[in-house]
Amino acid sequence: MGKSQQEEAKAVECGYWHLWRYNPALEEEGKNPFTLDSKAPDWDKFEDFLKGEVRYSSVVKQYPERGCRALRCRQGKRTVALQQLSPPCPAAVGR
């Protein structure tokens, strides 16, 4: 537990977890009060992060083929979730 902040930082850096900012003033203006506050993830670190988590590493040890497939699937789901939750690129608006 002494390294929980470091683990949280790794989770954000690799895209496993996203940081959000809440601004109630935006809600009063009729806008979305949540804004994505984390930088673009470094997907190259995603699998290494998961392998450091016991719930994933134990599956990979017991079922190597299925476990690796599950890790890739998890990354794909996080990628899709981030794309759905991120605001559109300003250059793409109005197309």
Residue pairs with C-beta under 8 A, 6 or more apart in sequence:
7 52
8 17
10 45
10 49
10 52
11 17
11 49
12 18
12 19
12 38
12 41
13 39
13 41
13 42
13 45
14 41
14 42
14 43
14 45
14 46
14 48
14 49
15 41
15 42
15 43
15 46
15 75
15 78
15 79
15 82
16 46
16 49
16 50
16 78
18 36
18 38
18 82
18 85
19 36
19 37
19 38
20 34
20 35
20 36
20 37
21 34
21 35
21 36
21 37
22 33
22 34
23 33
23 35
24 33
25 33
26 32
26 33
26 35
27 33
35 87
36 85
36 86
36 87
41 78
41 82
43 75
43 79
46 75
46 78
47 71
47 72
47 75
50 56
50 57
50 71
50 74
50 75
51 57
51 60
51 71
56 67
56 70
56 71
56 74
59 66
59 67
59 70
60 67
60 68
60 71
61 67
